[in-house]
Every structure is written in C-alpha cells, then in structure tokens.
Amino acid sequence: MRILYVGDIMGSPGRKVVKALLPELRQELHADLVIAQGENVSHGKSMSQSHMRELQQSGVDFFTGGNHTIKRADLHDMLANPQQPVVAPANLEGYPTEWGVKELESPKGKVLVFSLLGQTFPTSMAITNPLVALDRILAAHPLDGYAAIIGNFHADFSSEKRVIGYYADGRVSAMVGDHWHVATADAMVLPKGTAHITDVGMCGTLHSSLGVELDMIVKRWRDEVTTPNHIALSPPYQFNAVLIETDEVTHLATSIVSINKVIEKIS
C-alpha cells in the first residue's frame, strides 16, 4: 500500500500549493491514500468545512489534527461523526477519545488513523500522557486488523517525537511527526518496521517563519511587543510530504521517502 502524508497545510498559500501539485503528484506516485495535517488549513487556525471540501476535491482523503483543530465549533459535529474523514488529538482532556481515532476504507482495505499531542506543548491545554493514550488505542485496534495504521504525533520536542516513534515501532505502519512546519531529514523505517519522521514539514509560503510573515516575528522577538500572526502570502511556495509504502502481509512499512518541492508561481 502506498500512503502519501502531506505536512501542515498553512492557510490559503498551503491550500493553493496542494491544489496545484497534489492531483498530478498523486497519480505520479500511485498513492492509494492521501492523508494531510489539517489543523492550520483555514487562516492558520483549524479547518472550515468549505476548505475541507476544497482539499478533498484536490485529492486529500483524510485529515489529521493538532492543537488548533478543536477551536472551530462547527467542526465538532464532523469530529464526532465516525464517517467524516477528520480527527482531533485523542489525548485532549475534556474531549472524546473517539474524536481522535477513526477508520476509513481504502482501495487496499481498512485503514486506522489517529492523532496525538505531545505533552510538552507550550499551551494551557490539558494534555494526557500520549504513550498511555497510544497503548489504549492499539489495544483496541491491533495492526493485524487493518491494511495500515497511521499515527500522527503533533508535538514540539524532537525528543518526544523520536521516543514515541520507537515506542510504537512494530505496532503501527507509520508514526508521522508534525507541528514544526520544518521538514526534518530523518525519515526512516525503524528496526521493527514502523515508518517514522520527526517532522514532515508544511505546505505554504517558503520565505516565512513557519508560514507567518517574518516581519511580525522579528518585531515580536527583537522589540518584545505583541504582534499578530499574519500568514505570509508571497511566492515561492513549498510542498512537504512523505510517501510511505507498506507490506500487504505484515502491514508494516517497507519504505518512507521525503517529498519536498518548491513552486515559484501558481497560476
């Protein structure tokens, strides 16, 4: 099975670059399934239903979630519906675990997708232990019941992302890290057969601070003033993803390859 996991889609530039590249790329890579991180899709904060449909038309089958996902109340009904292809983190205290774990049908069989948050997240959110949450999810959903299990770990610390990859090794097809918006160079299949990357990167404006205008960040840092996060809009744009291939018998990974493209102009 060939699964394309697309990094954080950051606002309108991210949507534009996905729309421009994904349809042809999906065919070129013979991807059976496309999963994308959707927590920044709409102006950098969660994902509207209209933007979700727009990305589905471009070829995204399923959306993982992060710290911003639950911020749109109109998305809650979709998160609560097991038939809707979007999850929030499964280890947010006060929100149903079921919002973070869903099954979907693919051309190669049933796939399980889940999202978790790292516990060292610098927010006031109540985040439960991700390793304990992972054990609970996999106890109820063993790998032999699926064509693939894809875990998303949305976290700040590289140490957390590395540890959970090895902790899940041999129990899931892939554990993909994101949230930094900066693609790391450590995509690999771990010793027991789980594909892993610390951070898959983002889709959006290349010359930016994680998709935000550089001037806003410089003023905040240098002058210690409060500045808004204005999404950087000007080209060139970047597209970051990983292609994961799994074995049809073991359901573990046989390869993971980073895909990093820069596009100068979108017509």
C-alpha positions in Angstrom: 0.0 0.0 0.0 1.3 3.5 -0.8 0.2 6.3 1.5 1.1 10.0 0.9 1.1 12.0 4.2 1.1 15.8 3.5 2.5 18.2 6.0 0.7 21.1 7.7 -1.4 23.0 5.1 -0.9 26.6 6.2 -3.7 28.9 5.2 -4.5 30.0 1.6 -0.9 29.6 0.3 -0.9 26.0 1.6 -4.3 25.2 0.0 -3.1 26.8 -3.3 0.1 24.7 -3.5 -1.8 21.5 -2.6 -4.4 22.2 -5.3 -1.6 22.9 -7.8 0.6 19.9 -7.1 -1.4 17.1 -5.5 -3.7 15.8 -8.3 -0.8 15.1 -10.6 1.6 14.0 -7.8 -1.0 11.5 -6.5 -1.1 9.9 -9.9 2.6 10.0 -10.4 3.3 8.3 -7.1 0.4 5.8 -7.5 -0.8 6.8 -4.0 -3.6 4.6 -2.7 -4.4 7.0 0.1 -3.6 10.7 0.9 -3.7 12.0 4.5 -2.9 15.6 5.3 -2.4 17.6 8.5 -5.4 20.0 8.6 -5.0 22.0 11.8 -3.9 25.2 10.0 -6.0 25.0 6.8 -8.2 28.0 7.5 -6.2 31.1 8.2 -3.8 29.1 10.3 -6.5 28.1 12.8 -8.3 24.8 12.4 -10.3 24.0 9.2 -13.6 25.1 7.9 -15.9 22.7 6.2 -15.7 24.5 2.9 -11.9 24.4 2.9 -12.1 20.8 3.8 -14.2 20.0 0.8 -11.9 22.1 -1.4 -8.9 20.0 -0.4 -10.9 16.8 -0.8 -11.6 17.8 -4.4 -7.8 18.2 -4.8 -7.2 14.6 -3.7 -6.9 14.6 0.1 -8.8 11.6 1.6 -8.3 12.2 5.3 -7.2 14.9 7.7 -5.2 14.6 11.0 -5.5 17.3 13.7 -3.4 19.3 16.1 -3.8 21.9 18.9 -5.9 24.2 16.7 -8.3 21.6 15.4 -11.0 21.8 18.1 -11.1 25.6 18.0 -13.9 25.7 15.4 -17.2 24.7 16.9 -18.6 23.9 13.5 -16.0 21.2 13.1 -17.1 19.4 16.3 -20.0 17.6 14.6 -17.7 16.3 12.0 -15.2 15.1 14.6 -17.9 13.3 16.4 -19.1 11.5 13.2 -17.0 8.4 12.5 -17.9 8.7 8.8 -16.2 12.1 8.5 -12.5 12.0 7.5 -11.0 14.2 10.1 -9.6 13.6 13.6 -8.6 15.8 16.5 -5.9 14.7 19.0 -7.1 11.7 21.0 -5.4 12.8 24.3 -7.0 16.1 24.9 -8.6 16.1 28.4 -12.3 17.0 28.2 -12.8 15.8 24.6 -13.9 12.3 23.5 -11.0 10.0 22.6 -13.2 8.8 19.7 -12.7 12.2 18.0 -9.0 11.2 17.6 -9.3 7.7 16.2 -11.1 6.8 13.0 -11.3 4.1 10.4 -11.6 4.6 6.7 -11.8 2.4 3.6 -9.1 2.5 1.0 -8.5 0.6 -2.2 -6.2 -1.8 -0.3 -8.5 -2.3 2.7 -9.4 -0.7 6.0 -7.0 1.9 7.5 -6.9 3.3 11.0 -5.8 6.9 11.5 -5.2 8.6 14.9 -3.7 11.9 16.2 -1.9 12.6 19.5 -0.4 15.7 21.0 3.0 15.9 22.7 2.7 16.6 26.4 5.4 19.3 26.5 3.2 21.6 24.3 3.6 25.2 25.5 -0.1 25.9 25.9 -2.7 25.8 28.7 -4.4 22.8 27.1 -4.9 19.7 29.3 -3.0 17.0 27.5 -2.9 13.5 28.9 0.0 11.1 28.5 0.5 10.3 24.8 2.2 7.0 25.5 -0.6 5.8 27.6 -3.1 7.0 25.0 -1.2 5.2 22.3 -1.3 1.9 24.3 -5.1 2.3 24.8 -5.7 2.9 21.1 -3.6 0.0 19.9 -5.0 -2.4 22.5 -8.4 -1.8 20.9 -7.1 -1.7 17.3 -4.3 -4.2 16.7 -2.3 -3.9 13.5 -3.4 -7.3 12.1 -7.0 -5.9 11.8 -6.0 -3.2 9.2 -4.3 -2.8 5.9 -2.3 0.0 7.7 -2.4 2.1 10.9 -1.1 5.7 10.5 -0.4 7.6 13.7 0.2 11.4 13.7 2.2 12.9 16.6 1.8 16.7 16.8 4.4 17.9 19.1 7.2 20.5 19.8 10.1 18.5 21.2 12.1 16.3 18.9 12.9 14.0 21.9 9.2 13.3 22.3 8.7 12.6 18.6 11.7 10.2 18.5 10.7 8.3 21.6 7.0 7.8 20.5 8.2 6.5 17.2 10.3 3.8 18.8 7.6 3.1 21.4 5.2 2.5 18.6 7.7 0.5 16.5 6.3 -2.7 15.2 2.7 -1.8 16.3 1.8 0.8 13.6 2.6 1.2 10.0 3.8 4.8 10.4 4.2 7.4 13.1 4.5 10.8 11.4 5.5 13.9 13.4 4.4 17.4 12.6 3.7 20.9 14.1 7.2 22.5 13.5 6.4 23.2 9.8 10.1 22.4 9.1 10.8 19.2 7.4 13.5 17.0 9.1 16.0 14.8 7.4 15.4 11.6 9.4 12.7 9.7 7.5 13.4 6.0 8.1 11.9 2.6 8.8 12.6 1.8 12.4 14.0 -1.6 13.4 10.6 -3.3 13.9 9.0 -2.0 10.7 7.4 1.4 11.6 8.0 4.3 9.2 8.9 7.5 11.2 9.9 11.1 10.6 10.3 13.7 13.3 8.6 16.4 11.3 7.1 16.1 7.8 7.1 19.9 7.2 4.4 22.2 5.8 2.7 23.4 2.7 2.7 27.2 2.3 5.0 30.2 1.8 8.7 29.3 1.6 10.2 32.5 2.9 8.4 32.8 6.2 8.5 31.8 9.8 6.5 28.6 9.7 4.2 30.2 7.2 3.9 33.5 9.1 5.2 36.9 7.9 8.8 37.3 9.0 8.5 41.0 9.9 5.8 40.1 12.5 8.0 37.6 14.2 11.1 39.8 14.2 9.3 42.7 15.8 7.9 40.3 18.5 11.3 38.8 19.2 13.5 41.9 18.9 11.2 44.6 20.4 9.3 42.3 22.8 5.9 43.6 21.5 2.7 41.6 20.8 2.2 41.2 17.1 -0.5 39.2 15.2 0.4 36.1 13.1 -0.2 37.3 9.6 0.0 34.4 7.1 2.8 35.0 4.6 1.2 35.1 1.1 4.0 35.8 -1.4 5.7 33.1 -3.6 7.7 30.9 -3.8 5.7 28.2 -2.1 6.8 24.8 -0.6 5.1 21.4 -0.5 6.4 18.9 2.1 5.2 15.3 2.4 6.3 11.7 2.9 5.4 8.7 0.8 5.1 5.5 2.9 4.9 2.1 1.4 3.6 -0.9 3.4 3.8 -4.7 3.1 0.4 -6.3 2.3 1.1 -9.2 4.7 2.7 -7.6 7.7 1.1 -4.2 7.3 4.4 -2.7 8.4 6.4 -0.2 6.4 8.9 -1.2 3.7 10.0 2.4 2.9 9.4 6.1 3.7 10.6 8.8 1.4 10.5 12.6 1.9 9.0 14.7 -0.9 10.0 18.4 -0.8 9.1 20.7 -3.7 9.3 24.4 -4.3 7.0 26.1 -6.7 7.8 29.6 -7.9 4.4 30.6 -9.2 0.8 29.4 -9.1 -1.4 30.4 -11.9 
